Amino acid sequence: MTTVHFKRCFIALTIAAPLVLWGYYSRQLFFTRFTNNYMYGAPNVVLPALFDHENDNFDCRTTVLLNIAFPICLYTAETDDVVTAFLLRGRYHEKTEVIRFIQLLLSDRRVQFVDIGANVGLYSLPAARVTKVLAVEPNWHSISRLAKAVDLGAVSSNITMIHNAVSNVRAIFRMGVHPTNQGVAFLINTTKCIATPSNQTCNTLPTTRTILLNDLLPLMQSRTALLKVDVEGHEVNVFTDSSAGKFFDEIDIPLVFMEWELCKRHSADIVRRLLDFFYRRKYTAFDLKRSKLKKHYLQWPVNILFLKSTNIRF
C-alpha cells in the first residue's frame, strides 16, 4: 500500500512540477523574449501578441492626434500627474513636438523612428501608424502599458519594443522613479532609491539590464532614422564613441531630439564628451524654434535638437 501511495505521489509531482515551472517561466517569458546572448548586449524584445490577460485592468483609452486614432494605456492620475493626468483632462503632453515628428515621418515613410525612453508611448504609438518604430523603455510598468496599447491597436507589425535601458556599459542596475511622475524613471547604483536626478523623492523599481545603442543595430529596419532620447540625464552615457559610434556610422540620423535640462548638470568634461560626439559628426545644436544655440550650454533650453542637415523642418 505504501509503495502504491509513493508511486501515486511521484507521478503527481512529475506532472505538477513542470506545470508549476511553466507557470512561473511563462509569466516571465510571455512578455519578454530573452536571447541566449544575455551578457552580450542582445536586447530584450517584448512580444505584445503574447500579452497576459491579467493586465486587462489597465485603463486604456482612445486618443486622436493629427486625425490618427490610437489606444494608449494609462496609470492613475495619483501615480502619474503628468502624462496620465494630462490625457485624463483631454490634453496631450508634448503635443507640439509629437506632431512635428509625425509630420516629418509622413513626409518620408521610409524613415524609421527610434524612441529611447518611450514611457507609455506618447511618441511611439502615433508614429507606429506612420512608419516602423523601435521603442526602448526600462520601466517594466510603463512598457507593459505600451505593449498592451500596441496589442489593442493591432500595430505590432510596425513597432519593436525593447525592455532595456541604454547606456555606455552592459550591466544590471536597479531603477528609481518619481512617485507621481512615471516618466521620471532612471538608473541607480544603490539598492534603494535615494533621490531623483533633480533631488526629489523617489521609489525603487525592479532591476533592468543596460545595452548599448550599438546593440540596437540588428533590429533596425531602415538605414535612415529620426531619434528621440529622454532618459533623465543619462543621455551623456548613451552617446559615447564606444557605445553609439557604430550606430551612427551605419544609420543616417539627420535629427536627434533630446531632453537637455538634466544633461547640463553633469560635470563639464562629461557634457563636453557628449557635445564632441555630435560636433565631430557635423551636428549643430538648435532650440525647438530652429534657432541655432550659440550661448553656453548651461543656458540651453529644456529640450534641444541636434541637426545634421539644416534642411530638416522640425
Secondary structure, 3 states (H helix, E strand, C coil): CHHHHHHHHHHHHHHHHHHHHHHHHHHHHCCEECCCCHHHCCCCEECHHHCCHHHHHCEEEEEEECCEEEEEEECCCCCCCCHHHHHHCCCCCCHHHHHHHHHHHHHCCCCEEEEECCCCCCCHHHHCCCCCEEEECCCHHHHHHHHHHHHHHCCCCCEEEECCEECCCCCEEEEEEECCEEEEEEEECCCCCCCCCCCCCCEEEEEEEEECHHHHHHHCCCCEEEEEECCCCCHHHHCCHHHHHHHHHHCEEEEEEEECCCHHHCCHHHHHHHHHHHHCCCCEEECCCCCECCCCHHHCCCEEEEECCCCCCC
